[in-house]
Amino acid sequence: MALDGAFLSCIRQELLPLIGSRIEKIHQPARDLLILCLRGKMGAVRVLCSASADAARIHITQQPVENPPQPPMFCMLMRKHLGGGKLEAVRQDGLERILMLDFRCTNELGDSVLLTLVCEMMGRCSNLILLNETSRIIDSIRRVDEDISRVRLVLPGMEYVAPPREERLSFLTAQSQEIRTALENAPPQPLAKALIRLFEGISPIIAREWEFYAGRGEALMLPLEEEHLQRLLFVIKQSREMLVNGQCRFTTVRTKDGLLKDFAFRPIEQYGSLMITAEYASAGEALDEFFSRRDHVARMRQRANDLFRFLVNATERITKRLALQREELLACDSMETDRRRGDLLSANLYRLQRGDAVAVVEDFYEENAPTVRIPLDVRMTPAQNAQHYYKKYQKACTAKKMLTARIAAGEQELVYMDSVFDALTRAECESDLVQIRLELVEQGYLKESKKGAKPPKALPPLRFCSSDGYEILVGRNNHQNDKLTLKTAEKTDIWLHTQSVHGAHVIVLTGGETPPDRTLEEAAILAAYHSRGRDSAQVAVDYCLAKFVKKPAGGRPGMVIYTNYQTAFVTPDGELCASLRRE
């Protein structure tokens, strides 16, 4: 799953039409991610440059990326040196995984200078390095000192030295005889491994695809038979023509569960029916599809990690407290025994004397009045012993009342924590996370940040349009659920929510009409998909008119009660939800 030199050469071809464009903006949404916004003959184009260890790449992107409130230092340095720069060249040395972007810029003195942005796409050694005219490093997104590497340092002011390059064949220029000789001289080993060692610019998936074609689906070992060698030379030539003639078919490979596994510049057939492949019109589109979803999930998980940790700790703390309170409540069950003992002592005071350790009396609460023994405190009078049992009874009554209320409140708190957790798992952007943090601050669970930065504006609810043209709104978090249900929705609009499962409030804007069954079914699917039941085979969804939904007194955000409802059973469908969504 690495961006190989062959795929990078396709990206270079897509970037060449941008020569002559000028940089309008530079953003750094994440630590290892840089966005260059250029404008030229092709209009406004954004080029994504990533030095992430598991997602290093550079390509034209269409995916929106959320920027932090304050730009990092490297972003400010890039704006200073490259702002307004004109792209003059896009260079690649053979099929090396290094792309160089040359920009004609103006320095602080007003002189024209040529700066180079070096994009090294080399796994965990990936980097973005800005060079001056003399190939000295201005700065890099990831500095490499002696503690990290003693072979190659990347620090400001040092002369740029390219990574060590191995002597390998380029399948774009190597002749058939060269390839044949190299394979014959190679030691016995699996063909795919041999191809990776012999050729530069190919990833393991391409090597395996060449082996798959040469062996007609069978694994091959060196040395090869003539038939297999001829088929191998043919598939290598075919791949070369795809690159040279611009006939690449950019392909992504994913599992049947939708997990993206790999990508390539040519069709992939080695997995047969085990994997699902999809083709794209350009390398940028393929990489957008492959990395954007995975990067977004990883970035959101990282930024929400502290919230997840807080919710887990808070839930464990509440659960332990509830367990202790329930034990105390069970202990209160003895209060009736204390009251009865007090009554029996009060009725037999004339028979008891101070200093008695035990009172032997008839229990008139039981049939036939059996004799019972009641322990006494020898330091107290019989009347004081009776009052002691009454006080224990009153104390247990008060404790039972308070514990019952506290247990009910704790159970409601657990329900609320689950609803926040559900909203957190459905968060799509930084703004959603900020709103969840503000909600927890408002409820007293988190301390308010002392930073003076103004929080970002809350995003509107998710918008969908049913197949029949009805607008459907879906809440992003608890506060938005309340606003959507209690303020936005009209009395005749349809309100939907999963039954006994935390999820978003869904509103069908009917405009006073009765929506068709298909719209209600699609709205129910949206409610099921935006809930904890997303991965279930069937989810129960309650729906009713919005006028039958009320906010209970003292209810926490997102909690409502409803009546006059009906229930639909649907299966969550992510593809349907994506097709109905409107930005």
Summary of the structure (lengths in Angstrom):
residues: 583
radius of gyration: 35.4
end to end distance: 31.1
largest distance: 121.6
contacts: 1774
relative contact order: 0.06
helix: 40%
strand: 23%
